[in-house]
Amino acid sequence: MKQPTRIALALLPLVALVALIAVFALNIDRDPTLVHSVLIDKPAPDITLPAIAGLGLPGFDTAKLKGQVTVVNVFASWCIPCRDEHPVLEALKRETGIPIYGINQKDAAENAKAFLAELGNPYDAVGADGDGRTSIDWGVYGVPETFIVDAKGVIRFKHTGPLAMEDIDKEIVPALARAAKG
């Protein structure tokens, strides 16, 4: 093997290390909770989900997202952060009166009903996403996730993870106002 080839091969790990350091350095100030969604500023996926049996609320479909700003929340009874987030959703409903629609991900009907009976029900409609396909279509990474949809049915905001009380004033209310402006 020629000398220049040996030098190039010897330097290859050093070049790879420098590249990795550069990637980490460029992302050091990045907000780890910020997860970009390719659906922002795109129409909400066309869906029709059945109602949860015995819940007494209608199912959820895309038509409900037209005509007014709405909130869509993906949740499950087996999700511990969803339990923590639930009082925030109830406060959001009380404070804003905004329609909140639920997508219940991979949950048994009796468990979803018990969850909402115990914690309260901020939802205007809840669709059963038994196989998780709708959640995938919405780009959900994991429950809970919350979306704000404008009156034209376009997704304008996404919050990944559980909402906290401070998120209502800090993120949600401003995002609702932006969505209302179109």
PyMOL commands that set and color helices and strands:
alter all, ss='L'
color gray80, all
select helices_A, chain A and resi 3-26+62-65+80-96+109-119+133-137+165-181
alter helices_A, ss='H'
color red, helices_A
select strands_A, chain A and resi 48-49+60-61+70-75+100-105+125-129+145-149+155-160
alter strands_A, ss='S'
color yellow, strands_A
deselect
rebuild
show_as cartoon
